[in-house]
Amino acid sequence: SKEHLLEAAGVKLLGGSVGTCQSQIPSHSVVWSLQQKFVRCSVRAEVRHLRKVLCHRLNVQMLFNNESLPDHMTMKRLWLSHWFGKSQPLVLHYTIKDKRSR
């Protein structure tokens, strides 16, 4: 899949998925392969709620040097333990797979 680049707070995320305003959604994106292309929700739902739904349906994995990162790790801890003294930005990769297509 085509890699897209997101930059936020000095961290580059590289992957083949949906991003924010600077990224494009390719037609072959895993999001389009989901059985339900829409999520019905309350008008009171927040973006974080929708993100939880997508993360529940998709297997999102954050990687550093081809190793999976634990969910509880902060960017500061990662930077101090693996990137301190190196040139910016810290580069992370991510992969996305549909959990239901295993």
Secondary structure, DSSP 8 states (H G I E B T S, - for coil): ---EEEEETTEEEEESS--STT----TT-GGGGSS-------TT--HHHHHHHHHHHEEEEEEETTEE--TT--HHHHIIIIITTS-S-EEEEEEEEEGGG-
